[in-house]
Amino acid sequence: MMSIRDRIAGDQFGVINNADNINNINVAYGDQTDWLAIGQRELAEEYYPAAIEAFEKALHQDRRDEERAAAYCYTALAKLARVRPAYRPPAEIDHVVMCLSNAQKMPLAGFLAALVQEDWYQADSMSEPRPLGRIADRGAVARLNADEVRLVTKHLVPTPGVTWRLLVERAAELDIEVLEHETGGPQVRVPDDERRIGVRRYFKELPPRPDDVPIRTTVALLIGGPLSGATAIAIATSSIAMAARVAIVVAALVVAAVAVVVGMILYQDVRVYRRKLAIYEEGQEIAAMRPSDAQLDEWLRQDVERIQAEGAQRHRLDPGSQDRGGDLLAEPQTVVGVSRLRQKRAEYRRVQDGPLRHAYRIVRTQTNTLVARSRVGADGKIRSDHYHVLVTYLSKHRVCVYRCELDFATGRATSHATQAFHYADVVAISSHTISSRKEIDEAGRMLFDDGSGQYQETFLDQSFVLSLLDGDKIQVGVGVSDGHDDHGRLQMAWKNGQVQRIIERMVWSRKEKEQHR
């Protein structure tokens, strides 16, 4: 980028070179240079650092109050260009507020102050400085002229909130096109009943197939019993000897009684079997209506994008790369694991109360139940209805981390946590297999379906671990030890391995650069 001195005609600077004086003396005719006009030209060409430098030079000149107010206002505009106020560091916002407080007579200053007030302070319920409260004026939007509206829409990015919507309405009155939404910010998840039902179907526990019962034997006994009784009656009326008739009749009646009793017992088993079979077939119908693994992966990708934007806003980072004007060395890196949350639930059970069979009482017990249910898909990958999401933002001087718990069916993120530390504070980045009892208790458990349709509590013993200098560990459970694959473990249906390699490469590279300074 050319400097301001290079952009000004050469005859405005004199260079004195002679043998007696080896110093080059640049004589700037400050009183004759219109630094305000130069700054406006640099601003129009989107050379924002050069524009800010020119406006600051203009403020050191002897100018009218209107021109000084304009220089302050344009300085604030150049400071806010291309990045939302919410993503600006506090020092830059303080400078912007100072500039606007010296340009409060201009409608443009009132608009910019209202934008900063809404997007930087009110968005996070922060107390605003008194000067900003006096300057901020949403009503100033209606007083902006066409040139000022074009200037704002050229250099500022859209922000959520009332102030920008008022600008859109003012632009419509002046027949100027303005973006109505923020393209890079966190998006609100729209409730989706189809997805909510689909996720619950995918993780619904399926009843086991009931064991077969001898239906044919049951029918034979129920028919054979009465036939044996009829045979006994026929023999009793026959002409054979009395003793023989009595023996045969008794035997036939015993056989008939036994057959009927056994048949009735088996008949009850058949009824229970048919009820269980109906429940099993209903479960299979639900399983047939499950969404595909690919569909769940797409829903998770959408949620991760939204969570990445949310975390960037909480850290006040522009999630774009530095070569595009953002704050990051690489795109946000996300590790997805199984949630370890537990939920207290009340369970009621019958307890025998006395020697009589029907004497019992109801006892209420409090249980701490695992929230997440995880199962293996057709591709051999683990998916869960509750995720723990860890997003890492690698900026120039620090590592920022955002964590939350994701209810996959509703898309609601809870238990938000942010953390930031220097690259030098990172001790290790590893994929860890838990072995000791202490580590297992720290990592947690989960309800896991290995493909049978039944959930069993198991250890979540494969973890991504980010270890810090102070002994703190940022840990996410990402797999289960098993013999289903060549590596003896089942992994999440997310690119956690690739993410770990990127984080390792970027963090160690940055640590080496800082150590060689």
ZAPAFI-624262 format. One record per residue (C-alpha): x negated, y negated, z negated; residue in one letter; residue number from 1. Coordinates in pm, whole numbers. Example, Ala and Ser with C-alpha at 12.3 -4.5 7.8 and 13.67 -1.06 7.14 Angstrom:
<pts>
@x:-1230; y:450; z:-780; r:A; k:1
@x:-1367; y:106; z:-714; r:S; k:2
</pts>
This chain:
<pts>
@x:0; y:0; z:0; r:M; k:1
@x:-139; y:-345; z:92; r:M; k:2
@x:-194; y:-588; z:-193; r:S; k:3
@x:-21; y:-924; z:-210; r:I; k:4
@x:-349; y:-1099; z:-135; r:R; k:5
@x:-377; y:-901; z:192; r:D; k:6
@x:-20; y:-992; z:286; r:R; k:7
@x:-78; y:-1366; z:258; r:I; k:8
@x:-240; y:-1546; z:549; r:A; k:9
@x:-615; y:-1559; z:520; r:G; k:10
@x:-635; y:-1938; z:534; r:D; k:11
@x:-473; y:-1957; z:190; r:Q; k:12
@x:-783; y:-1815; z:28; r:F; k:13
@x:-1133; y:-1950; z:50; r:G; k:14
@x:-1435; y:-1725; z:4; r:V; k:15
@x:-1763; y:-1894; z:-89; r:I; k:16
@x:-2076; y:-1694; z:-22; r:N; k:17
@x:-2429; y:-1838; z:-51; r:N; k:18
@x:-2770; y:-1728; z:-167; r:A; k:19
@x:-2755; y:-1933; z:-486; r:D; k:20
@x:-2424; y:-1785; z:-601; r:N; k:21
@x:-2386; y:-1408; z:-554; r:I; k:22
@x:-2032; y:-1411; z:-692; r:N; k:23
@x:-1740; y:-1415; z:-453; r:N; k:24
@x:-1500; y:-1686; z:-559; r:I; k:25
@x:-1144; y:-1649; z:-437; r:N; k:26
@x:-964; y:-1978; z:-459; r:V; k:27
@x:-586; y:-1936; z:-453; r:A; k:28
@x:-380; y:-2241; z:-386; r:Y; k:29
@x:-117; y:-2140; z:-644; r:G; k:30
@x:74; y:-2467; z:-632; r:D; k:31
@x:122; y:-2432; z:-258; r:Q; k:32
@x:207; y:-2057; z:-249; r:T; k:33
@x:575; y:-1976; z:-270; r:D; k:34
@x:544; y:-1667; z:-491; r:W; k:35
@x:920; y:-1646; z:-533; r:L; k:36
@x:971; y:-1613; z:-158; r:A; k:37
@x:685; y:-1365; z:-135; r:I; k:38
@x:843; y:-1156; z:-412; r:G; k:39
@x:1178; y:-1159; z:-235; r:Q; k:40
@x:1010; y:-1041; z:84; r:R; k:41
@x:829; y:-761; z:-99; r:E; k:42
@x:1157; y:-662; z:-267; r:L; k:43
@x:1335; y:-649; z:69; r:A; k:44
@x:1060; y:-421; z:202; r:E; k:45
@x:1091; y:-204; z:-114; r:E; k:46
@x:733; y:-269; z:-232; r:Y; k:47
@x:848; y:-290; z:-592; r:Y; k:48
@x:512; y:-320; z:-779; r:P; k:49
@x:404; y:-595; z:-540; r:A; k:50
@x:740; y:-770; z:-581; r:A; k:51
@x:713; y:-761; z:-962; r:I; k:52
@x:360; y:-904; z:-944; r:E; k:53
@x:477; y:-1186; z:-717; r:A; k:54
@x:774; y:-1275; z:-940; r:F; k:55
@x:546; y:-1285; z:-1245; r:E; k:56
@x:314; y:-1525; z:-1061; r:K; k:57
@x:614; y:-1740; z:-972; r:A; k:58
@x:704; y:-1767; z:-1341; r:L; k:59
@x:363; y:-1925; z:-1407; r:H; k:60
@x:437; y:-2203; z:-1160; r:Q; k:61
@x:614; y:-2527; z:-1228; r:D; k:62
@x:964; y:-2446; z:-1101; r:R; k:63
@x:1324; y:-2548; z:-1153; r:R; k:64
@x:1534; y:-2358; z:-1408; r:D; k:65
@x:1741; y:-2194; z:-1132; r:E; k:66
@x:1428; y:-2062; z:-962; r:E; k:67
@x:1284; y:-1930; z:-1288; r:R; k:68
@x:1613; y:-1753; z:-1366; r:A; k:69
@x:1608; y:-1596; z:-1019; r:A; k:70
@x:1247; y:-1476; z:-1068; r:A; k:71
@x:1341; y:-1312; z:-1399; r:Y; k:72
@x:1653; y:-1154; z:-1249; r:C; k:73
@x:1471; y:-1015; z:-946; r:Y; k:74
@x:1197; y:-879; z:-1171; r:T; k:75
@x:1461; y:-683; z:-1365; r:A; k:76
@x:1615; y:-558; z:-1039; r:L; k:77
@x:1275; y:-439; z:-911; r:A; k:78
@x:1212; y:-265; z:-1245; r:K; k:79
@x:1543; y:-75; z:-1218; r:L; k:80
@x:1506; y:16; z:-850; r:A; k:81
@x:1549; y:376; z:-733; r:R; k:82
@x:1586; y:527; z:-1082; r:V; k:83
@x:1886; y:517; z:-1315; r:R; k:84
@x:1848; y:312; z:-1635; r:P; k:85
@x:1918; y:634; z:-1830; r:A; k:86
@x:1593; y:783; z:-1699; r:Y; k:87
@x:1377; y:482; z:-1786; r:R; k:88
@x:1137; y:485; z:-2086; r:P; k:89
@x:1216; y:245; z:-2373; r:P; k:90
@x:928; y:8; z:-2289; r:A; k:91
@x:1063; y:-54; z:-1940; r:E; k:92
@x:1417; y:-111; z:-2070; r:I; k:93
@x:1284; y:-361; z:-2326; r:D; k:94
@x:1110; y:-551; z:-2046; r:H; k:95
@x:1427; y:-548; z:-1836; r:V; k:96
@x:1634; y:-684; z:-2129; r:V; k:97
@x:1379; y:-962; z:-2185; r:M; k:98
@x:1394; y:-1062; z:-1818; r:C; k:99
@x:1774; y:-1061; z:-1809; r:L; k:100
@x:1796; y:-1267; z:-2128; r:S; k:101
@x:1606; y:-1542; z:-1944; r:N; k:102
@x:1836; y:-1518; z:-1640; r:A; k:103
@x:2173; y:-1499; z:-1815; r:Q; k:104
@x:2328; y:-1779; z:-1610; r:K; k:105
@x:2325; y:-1567; z:-1294; r:M; k:106
@x:2619; y:-1329; z:-1220; r:P; k:107
@x:2366; y:-1073; z:-1099; r:L; k:108
@x:2199; y:-1078; z:-1442; r:A; k:109
@x:2533; y:-1016; z:-1614; r:G; k:110
@x:2598; y:-717; z:-1388; r:F; k:111
@x:2252; y:-565; z:-1440; r:L; k:112
@x:2280; y:-613; z:-1816; r:A; k:113
@x:2620; y:-438; z:-1820; r:A; k:114
@x:2471; y:-148; z:-1620; r:L; k:115
@x:2179; y:-108; z:-1864; r:V; k:116
@x:2412; y:-142; z:-2162; r:Q; k:117
@x:2641; y:133; z:-2034; r:E; k:118
@x:2388; y:379; z:-1890; r:D; k:119
@x:2103; y:350; z:-2141; r:W; k:120
@x:2263; y:257; z:-2473; r:Y; k:121
@x:2633; y:343; z:-2475; r:Q; k:122
@x:2586; y:678; z:-2297; r:A; k:123
@x:2406; y:809; z:-2607; r:D; k:124
@x:2587; y:590; z:-2865; r:S; k:125
@x:2271; y:389; z:-2932; r:M; k:126
@x:2273; y:45; z:-3091; r:S; k:127
@x:2199; y:-218; z:-2830; r:E; k:128
@x:1982; y:-527; z:-2890; r:P; k:129
@x:2171; y:-849; z:-2956; r:R; k:130
@x:2045; y:-1032; z:-2645; r:P; k:131
@x:2181; y:-757; z:-2423; r:L; k:132
@x:2525; y:-779; z:-2585; r:G; k:133
@x:2537; y:-1152; z:-2510; r:R; k:134
@x:2429; y:-1111; z:-2148; r:I; k:135
@x:2623; y:-802; z:-2041; r:A; k:136
@x:2933; y:-905; z:-1848; r:D; k:137
@x:3136; y:-664; z:-1637; r:R; k:138
@x:3344; y:-957; z:-1522; r:G; k:139
@x:3034; y:-1089; z:-1344; r:A; k:140
@x:3083; y:-817; z:-1082; r:V; k:141
@x:3377; y:-1009; z:-937; r:A; k:142
@x:3153; y:-1317; z:-895; r:R; k:143
@x:2884; y:-1140; z:-693; r:L; k:144
@x:2862; y:-1261; z:-334; r:N; k:145
@x:2811; y:-1037; z:-31; r:A; k:146
@x:2431; y:-1082; z:-25; r:D; k:147
@x:2401; y:-989; z:-393; r:E; k:148
@x:2619; y:-680; z:-347; r:V; k:149
@x:2405; y:-565; z:-53; r:R; k:150
@x:2090; y:-632; z:-258; r:L; k:151
@x:2215; y:-420; z:-548; r:V; k:152
@x:2339; y:-130; z:-336; r:T; k:153
@x:2011; y:-122; z:-143; r:K; k:154
@x:1785; y:-90; z:-446; r:H; k:155
@x:1988; y:76; z:-723; r:L; k:156
@x:2114; y:433; z:-744; r:V; k:157
@x:2480; y:493; z:-838; r:P; k:158
@x:2551; y:557; z:-1204; r:T; k:159
@x:2856; y:704; z:-1379; r:P; k:160
@x:3072; y:458; z:-1565; r:G; k:161
@x:3298; y:157; z:-1534; r:V; k:162
@x:3037; y:-98; z:-1423; r:T; k:163
@x:2945; y:83; z:-1103; r:W; k:164
@x:3310; y:155; z:-1023; r:R; k:165
@x:3378; y:-220; z:-1047; r:L; k:166
@x:3091; y:-277; z:-804; r:L; k:167
@x:3246; y:-27; z:-563; r:V; k:168
@x:3577; y:-216; z:-579; r:E; k:169
@x:3401; y:-549; z:-522; r:R; k:170
@x:3212; y:-402; z:-227; r:A; k:171
@x:3540; y:-279; z:-77; r:A; k:172
@x:3677; y:-636; z:-97; r:E; k:173
@x:3371; y:-757; z:97; r:L; k:174
@x:3389; y:-465; z:343; r:D; k:175
@x:3055; y:-321; z:223; r:I; k:176
@x:3000; y:55; z:189; r:E; k:177
@x:2874; y:177; z:-151; r:V; k:178
@x:2820; y:528; z:-287; r:L; k:179
@x:3081; y:607; z:-549; r:E; k:180
@x:2903; y:881; z:-738; r:H; k:181
@x:2566; y:969; z:-878; r:E; k:182
@x:2412; y:1237; z:-660; r:T; k:183
@x:2146; y:1358; z:-904; r:G; k:184
@x:2312; y:1351; z:-1246; r:G; k:185
@x:2479; y:1625; z:-1446; r:P; k:186
@x:2811; y:1735; z:-1306; r:Q; k:187
@x:3109; y:1825; z:-1521; r:V; k:188
@x:3215; y:2185; z:-1476; r:R; k:189
@x:3570; y:2205; z:-1342; r:V; k:190
@x:3770; y:2480; z:-1516; r:P; k:191
@x:3808; y:2778; z:-1286; r:D; k:192
@x:4064; y:3040; z:-1388; r:D; k:193
@x:3949; y:3280; z:-1117; r:E; k:194
@x:3595; y:3275; z:-1250; r:R; k:195
@x:3705; y:3297; z:-1614; r:R; k:196
@x:3915; y:3606; z:-1542; r:I; k:197
@x:3646; y:3755; z:-1318; r:G; k:198
@x:3371; y:3724; z:-1580; r:V; k:199
@x:3588; y:3882; z:-1847; r:R; k:200
@x:3674; y:4170; z:-1612; r:R; k:201
@x:3307; y:4223; z:-1534; r:Y; k:202
@x:3214; y:4261; z:-1901; r:F; k:203
@x:3529; y:4439; z:-2018; r:K; k:204
@x:3458; y:4762; z:-2203; r:E; k:205
@x:3595; y:5060; z:-2011; r:L; k:206
@x:3765; y:5347; z:-2197; r:P; k:207
@x:3591; y:5685; z:-2152; r:P; k:208
@x:3752; y:5954; z:-1942; r:R; k:209
@x:3944; y:6188; z:-2178; r:P; k:210
@x:3847; y:6553; z:-2202; r:D; k:211
@x:4069; y:6784; z:-2002; r:D; k:212
@x:4326; y:6996; z:-2188; r:V; k:213
@x:4457; y:7342; z:-2074; r:P; k:214
@x:4784; y:7223; z:-1924; r:I; k:215
@x:4849; y:7553; z:-1744; r:R; k:216
@x:4793; y:7751; z:-2064; r:T; k:217
@x:5033; y:7523; z:-2247; r:T; k:218
@x:5302; y:7578; z:-1986; r:V; k:219
@x:5243; y:7955; z:-1995; r:A; k:220
@x:5277; y:7966; z:-2373; r:L; k:221
@x:5590; y:7753; z:-2377; r:L; k:222
@x:5748; y:7981; z:-2115; r:I; k:223
@x:5599; y:8306; z:-2245; r:G; k:224
@x:5724; y:8254; z:-2601; r:G; k:225
@x:6093; y:8252; z:-2513; r:P; k:226
@x:6038; y:8539; z:-2269; r:L; k:227
@x:5881; y:8745; z:-2549; r:S; k:228
@x:6185; y:8672; z:-2765; r:G; k:229
@x:6418; y:8781; z:-2488; r:A; k:230
@x:6216; y:9099; z:-2445; r:T; k:231
@x:6255; y:9174; z:-2815; r:A; k:232
@x:6634; y:9138; z:-2789; r:I; k:233
@x:6642; y:9366; z:-2488; r:A; k:234
@x:6440; y:9631; z:-2664; r:I; k:235
@x:6657; y:9609; z:-2974; r:A; k:236
@x:6962; y:9707; z:-2768; r:T; k:237
@x:6785; y:9984; z:-2579; r:S; k:238
@x:6820; y:10358; z:-2643; r:S; k:239
@x:6470; y:10436; z:-2765; r:I; k:240
@x:6405; y:10560; z:-3119; r:A; k:241
@x:6493; y:10327; z:-3403; r:M; k:242
@x:6143; y:10316; z:-3556; r:A; k:243
@x:5985; y:10238; z:-3221; r:A; k:244
@x:6246; y:9973; z:-3148; r:R; k:245
@x:6181; y:9800; z:-3484; r:V; k:246
@x:5805; y:9799; z:-3432; r:A; k:247
@x:5830; y:9662; z:-3081; r:I; k:248
@x:6086; y:9397; z:-3175; r:V; k:249
@x:5876; y:9274; z:-3468; r:V; k:250
@x:5565; y:9256; z:-3252; r:A; k:251
@x:5751; y:9076; z:-2975; r:A; k:252
@x:5900; y:8822; z:-3215; r:L; k:253
@x:5560; y:8754; z:-3374; r:V; k:254
@x:5408; y:8701; z:-3029; r:V; k:255
@x:5696; y:8473; z:-2933; r:A; k:256
@x:5662; y:8266; z:-3252; r:A; k:257
@x:5288; y:8229; z:-3214; r:V; k:258
@x:5319; y:8138; z:-2848; r:A; k:259
@x:5580; y:7873; z:-2919; r:V; k:260
@x:5380; y:7718; z:-3208; r:V; k:261
@x:5056; y:7712; z:-3010; r:V; k:262
@x:5239; y:7580; z:-2706; r:G; k:263
@x:5393; y:7296; z:-2909; r:M; k:264
@x:5053; y:7199; z:-3050; r:I; k:265
@x:4899; y:7201; z:-2704; r:L; k:266
@x:5195; y:7007; z:-2573; r:Y; k:267
@x:5116; y:6725; z:-2820; r:Q; k:268
@x:4756; y:6732; z:-2698; r:D; k:269
@x:4880; y:6705; z:-2342; r:V; k:270
@x:5087; y:6398; z:-2429; r:R; k:271
@x:4786; y:6231; z:-2594; r:V; k:272
@x:4572; y:6326; z:-2296; r:Y; k:273
@x:4815; y:6172; z:-2051; r:R; k:274
@x:4823; y:5846; z:-2252; r:R; k:275
@x:4443; y:5830; z:-2260; r:K; k:276
@x:4427; y:5915; z:-1891; r:L; k:277
@x:4665; y:5630; z:-1811; r:A; k:278
@x:4446; y:5389; z:-2013; r:I; k:279
@x:4136; y:5521; z:-1838; r:Y; k:280
@x:4292; y:5478; z:-1492; r:E; k:281
@x:4401; y:5124; z:-1582; r:E; k:282
@x:4042; y:5046; z:-1683; r:G; k:283
@x:3918; y:5183; z:-1352; r:Q; k:284
@x:4161; y:4957; z:-1167; r:E; k:285
@x:4023; y:4658; z:-1360; r:I; k:286
@x:3668; y:4770; z:-1279; r:A; k:287
@x:3758; y:4783; z:-911; r:A; k:288
@x:3863; y:4415; z:-930; r:M; k:289
@x:3536; y:4299; z:-1086; r:R; k:290
@x:3346; y:4026; z:-903; r:P; k:291
@x:3028; y:4135; z:-730; r:S; k:292
@x:2681; y:4095; z:-878; r:D; k:293
@x:2602; y:3838; z:-608; r:A; k:294
@x:2905; y:3630; z:-707; r:Q; k:295
@x:2796; y:3622; z:-1072; r:L; k:296
@x:2445; y:3522; z:-967; r:D; k:297
@x:2585; y:3231; z:-765; r:E; k:298
@x:2795; y:3111; z:-1060; r:W; k:299
@x:2487; y:3127; z:-1283; r:L; k:300
@x:2282; y:2928; z:-1030; r:R; k:301
@x:2545; y:2653; z:-1032; r:Q; k:302
@x:2547; y:2643; z:-1412; r:D; k:303
@x:2167; y:2627; z:-1428; r:V; k:304
@x:2162; y:2329; z:-1190; r:E; k:305
@x:2412; y:2149; z:-1411; r:R; k:306
@x:2215; y:2232; z:-1728; r:I; k:307
@x:1890; y:2113; z:-1567; r:Q; k:308
@x:2049; y:1775; z:-1492; r:A; k:309
@x:2192; y:1755; z:-1844; r:E; k:310
@x:1852; y:1826; z:-2000; r:G; k:311
@x:1679; y:1567; z:-1781; r:A; k:312
@x:1926; y:1303; z:-1893; r:Q; k:313
@x:1878; y:1392; z:-2259; r:R; k:314
@x:1501; y:1353; z:-2216; r:H; k:315
@x:1552; y:1039; z:-2005; r:R; k:316
@x:1363; y:1191; z:-1715; r:L; k:317
@x:1417; y:1151; z:-1346; r:D; k:318
@x:1428; y:1519; z:-1240; r:P; k:319
@x:1276; y:1442; z:-901; r:G; k:320
@x:911; y:1513; z:-817; r:S; k:321
@x:653; y:1237; z:-856; r:Q; k:322
@x:582; y:1220; z:-485; r:D; k:323
@x:947; y:1119; z:-440; r:R; k:324
@x:951; y:864; z:-720; r:G; k:325
@x:1055; y:1104; z:-997; r:G; k:326
@x:888; y:1199; z:-1326; r:D; k:327
@x:803; y:1567; z:-1272; r:L; k:328
@x:498; y:1748; z:-1136; r:L; k:329
@x:724; y:2035; z:-1027; r:A; k:330
@x:1095; y:2103; z:-1020; r:E; k:331
@x:1253; y:2200; z:-1356; r:P; k:332
@x:1165; y:2559; z:-1450; r:Q; k:333
@x:1444; y:2761; z:-1616; r:T; k:334
@x:1424; y:3083; z:-1818; r:V; k:335
@x:1756; y:3264; z:-1868; r:V; k:336
@x:1801; y:3520; z:-2146; r:G; k:337
@x:2071; y:3681; z:-2356; r:V; k:338
@x:2232; y:3471; z:-2629; r:S; k:339
@x:2158; y:3578; z:-2985; r:R; k:340
@x:2454; y:3396; z:-3138; r:L; k:341
@x:2674; y:3573; z:-3388; r:R; k:342
@x:3034; y:3493; z:-3476; r:Q; k:343
@x:3209; y:3549; z:-3806; r:K; k:344
@x:3526; y:3750; z:-3766; r:R; k:345
@x:3783; y:3893; z:-4006; r:A; k:346
@x:3863; y:4264; z:-3976; r:E; k:347
@x:4148; y:4447; z:-4147; r:Y; k:348
@x:4137; y:4818; z:-4235; r:R; k:349
@x:4344; y:5063; z:-4438; r:R; k:350
@x:4201; y:5206; z:-4757; r:V; k:351
@x:4350; y:5511; z:-4933; r:Q; k:352
@x:4515; y:5405; z:-5257; r:D; k:353
@x:4621; y:5707; z:-5456; r:G; k:354
@x:4667; y:6083; z:-5399; r:P; k:355
@x:4967; y:6044; z:-5172; r:L; k:356
@x:4906; y:6053; z:-4798; r:R; k:357
@x:5095; y:5731; z:-4724; r:H; k:358
@x:4958; y:5535; z:-5021; r:A; k:359
@x:4712; y:5280; z:-4883; r:Y; k:360
@x:4631; y:4910; z:-4897; r:R; k:361
@x:4500; y:4659; z:-4642; r:I; k:362
@x:4147; y:4529; z:-4702; r:V; k:363
@x:4010; y:4219; z:-4527; r:R; k:364
@x:3637; y:4220; z:-4451; r:T; k:365
@x:3416; y:3951; z:-4298; r:Q; k:366
@x:3182; y:4066; z:-4021; r:T; k:367
@x:2903; y:3889; z:-3836; r:N; k:368
@x:2963; y:4006; z:-3480; r:T; k:369
@x:2732; y:3961; z:-3181; r:L; k:370
@x:2888; y:3725; z:-2927; r:V; k:371
@x:2707; y:3831; z:-2609; r:A; k:372
@x:2794; y:4140; z:-2409; r:R; k:373
@x:2544; y:4251; z:-2148; r:S; k:374
@x:2558; y:4521; z:-1887; r:R; k:375
@x:2351; y:4659; z:-1601; r:V; k:376
@x:2477; y:4578; z:-1253; r:G; k:377
@x:2460; y:4788; z:-939; r:A; k:378
@x:2115; y:4638; z:-867; r:D; k:379
@x:1974; y:4753; z:-1202; r:G; k:380
@x:1956; y:4398; z:-1344; r:K; k:381
@x:2102; y:4274; z:-1674; r:I; k:382
@x:2382; y:4018; z:-1676; r:R; k:383
@x:2552; y:3872; z:-1981; r:S; k:384
@x:2869; y:3682; z:-2067; r:D; k:385
@x:2671; y:3455; z:-2302; r:H; k:386
@x:2327; y:3324; z:-2203; r:Y; k:387
@x:2046; y:3141; z:-2379; r:H; k:388
@x:1905; y:2891; z:-2127; r:V; k:389
@x:1563; y:2729; z:-2163; r:L; k:390
@x:1465; y:2451; z:-1919; r:V; k:391
@x:1105; y:2324; z:-1905; r:T; k:392
@x:1023; y:1984; z:-1752; r:Y; k:393
@x:655; y:1932; z:-1664; r:L; k:394
@x:588; y:1558; z:-1650; r:S; k:395
@x:255; y:1381; z:-1613; r:K; k:396
@x:157; y:1370; z:-1979; r:H; k:397
@x:393; y:1601; z:-2169; r:R; k:398
@x:608; y:1911; z:-2160; r:V; k:399
@x:978; y:1858; z:-2231; r:C; k:400
@x:1207; y:2147; z:-2327; r:V; k:401
@x:1586; y:2166; z:-2333; r:Y; k:402
@x:1773; y:2466; z:-2474; r:R; k:403
@x:2140; y:2555; z:-2498; r:C; k:404
@x:2381; y:2847; z:-2526; r:E; k:405
@x:2603; y:2905; z:-2221; r:L; k:406
@x:2948; y:3063; z:-2242; r:D; k:407
@x:2945; y:3208; z:-1892; r:F; k:408
@x:3323; y:3255; z:-1862; r:A; k:409
@x:3412; y:2894; z:-1947; r:T; k:410
@x:3088; y:2722; z:-1845; r:G; k:411
@x:3070; y:2544; z:-2182; r:R; k:412
@x:2719; y:2473; z:-2312; r:A; k:413
@x:2669; y:2454; z:-2689; r:T; k:414
@x:2387; y:2440; z:-2946; r:S; k:415
@x:2188; y:2181; z:-2753; r:H; k:416
@x:1825; y:2125; z:-2857; r:A; k:417
@x:1544; y:1913; z:-2710; r:T; k:418
@x:1173; y:1920; z:-2779; r:Q; k:419
@x:870; y:1743; z:-2628; r:A; k:420
@x:497; y:1796; z:-2682; r:F; k:421
@x:163; y:1730; z:-2514; r:H; k:422
@x:-2; y:1983; z:-2285; r:Y; k:423
@x:-283; y:2020; z:-2539; r:A; k:424
@x:-31; y:2154; z:-2792; r:D; k:425
@x:45; y:2463; z:-2580; r:V; k:426
@x:-151; y:2763; z:-2707; r:V; k:427
@x:-4; y:3054; z:-2508; r:A; k:428
@x:264; y:3139; z:-2252; r:I; k:429
@x:343; y:3508; z:-2249; r:S; k:430
@x:588; y:3786; z:-2176; r:S; k:431
@x:598; y:3979; z:-2501; r:H; k:432
@x:718; y:4330; z:-2588; r:T; k:433
@x:839; y:4337; z:-2947; r:I; k:434
@x:731; y:4628; z:-3161; r:S; k:435
@x:731; y:4538; z:-3529; r:S; k:436
@x:1044; y:4525; z:-3746; r:R; k:437
@x:983; y:4157; z:-3826; r:K; k:438
@x:965; y:4066; z:-3459; r:E; k:439
@x:1279; y:4267; z:-3382; r:I; k:440
@x:1469; y:4081; z:-3653; r:D; k:441
@x:1349; y:3750; z:-3508; r:E; k:442
@x:1431; y:3845; z:-3149; r:A; k:443
@x:1776; y:3975; z:-3235; r:G; k:444
@x:2006; y:4239; z:-3094; r:R; k:445
@x:2273; y:4257; z:-2829; r:M; k:446
@x:2573; y:4464; z:-2725; r:L; k:447
@x:2455; y:4651; z:-2418; r:F; k:448
@x:2629; y:4866; z:-2156; r:D; k:449
@x:2381; y:5076; z:-1960; r:D; k:450
@x:2639; y:5167; z:-1698; r:G; k:451
@x:2860; y:5403; z:-1897; r:S; k:452
@x:3122; y:5135; z:-1965; r:G; k:453
@x:3067; y:5155; z:-2340; r:Q; k:454
@x:2881; y:4889; z:-2543; r:Y; k:455
@x:2621; y:4988; z:-2798; r:Q; k:456
@x:2410; y:4761; z:-3015; r:E; k:457
@x:2046; y:4765; z:-2904; r:T; k:458
@x:1726; y:4567; z:-2951; r:F; k:459
@x:1650; y:4274; z:-2721; r:L; k:460
@x:1279; y:4349; z:-2727; r:D; k:461
@x:1141; y:4185; z:-2410; r:Q; k:462
@x:1081; y:3810; z:-2461; r:S; k:463
@x:940; y:3501; z:-2291; r:F; k:464
@x:733; y:3316; z:-2553; r:V; k:465
@x:587; y:2964; z:-2547; r:L; k:466
@x:350; y:2931; z:-2847; r:S; k:467
@x:250; y:2588; z:-2981; r:L; k:468
@x:-48; y:2463; z:-3178; r:L; k:469
@x:154; y:2408; z:-3497; r:D; k:470
@x:262; y:2774; z:-3503; r:G; k:471
@x:608; y:2710; z:-3361; r:D; k:472
@x:736; y:2953; z:-3097; r:K; k:473
@x:996; y:2892; z:-2828; r:I; k:474
@x:1132; y:3238; z:-2753; r:Q; k:475
@x:1395; y:3377; z:-2516; r:V; k:476
@x:1503; y:3743; z:-2497; r:G; k:477
@x:1484; y:3848; z:-2134; r:V; k:478
@x:1485; y:4228; z:-2122; r:G; k:479
@x:1534; y:4568; z:-2279; r:V; k:480
@x:1286; y:4855; z:-2294; r:S; k:481
@x:1420; y:5146; z:-2094; r:D; k:482
@x:1310; y:5422; z:-1862; r:G; k:483
@x:1522; y:5316; z:-1566; r:H; k:484
@x:1242; y:5152; z:-1368; r:D; k:485
@x:871; y:5201; z:-1307; r:D; k:486
@x:775; y:4950; z:-1576; r:H; k:487
@x:996; y:5102; z:-1845; r:G; k:488
@x:1216; y:4795; z:-1889; r:R; k:489
@x:1533; y:4634; z:-1761; r:L; k:490
@x:1513; y:4264; z:-1672; r:Q; k:491
@x:1761; y:3978; z:-1639; r:M; k:492
@x:1916; y:3898; z:-1302; r:A; k:493
@x:1712; y:3577; z:-1285; r:W; k:494
@x:1366; y:3486; z:-1156; r:K; k:495
@x:1210; y:3471; z:-1505; r:N; k:496
@x:883; y:3628; z:-1393; r:G; k:497
@x:832; y:3369; z:-1120; r:Q; k:498
@x:922; y:3087; z:-1359; r:V; k:499
@x:667; y:3209; z:-1613; r:Q; k:500
@x:390; y:3215; z:-1351; r:R; k:501
@x:470; y:2860; z:-1238; r:I; k:502
@x:474; y:2728; z:-1595; r:I; k:503
@x:145; y:2902; z:-1673; r:E; k:504
@x:-27; y:2765; z:-1361; r:R; k:505
@x:97; y:2409; z:-1410; r:M; k:506
@x:31; y:2391; z:-1786; r:V; k:507
@x:-321; y:2537; z:-1774; r:W; k:508
@x:-410; y:2319; z:-1477; r:S; k:509
@x:-291; y:2009; z:-1661; r:R; k:510
@x:-476; y:2107; z:-1981; r:K; k:511
@x:-801; y:2147; z:-1786; r:E; k:512
@x:-762; y:1803; z:-1626; r:K; k:513
@x:-704; y:1640; z:-1964; r:E; k:514
@x:-1003; y:1819; z:-2117; r:Q; k:515
@x:-1237; y:1696; z:-1840; r:H; k:516
@x:-1141; y:1332; z:-1875; r:R; k:517
</pts>
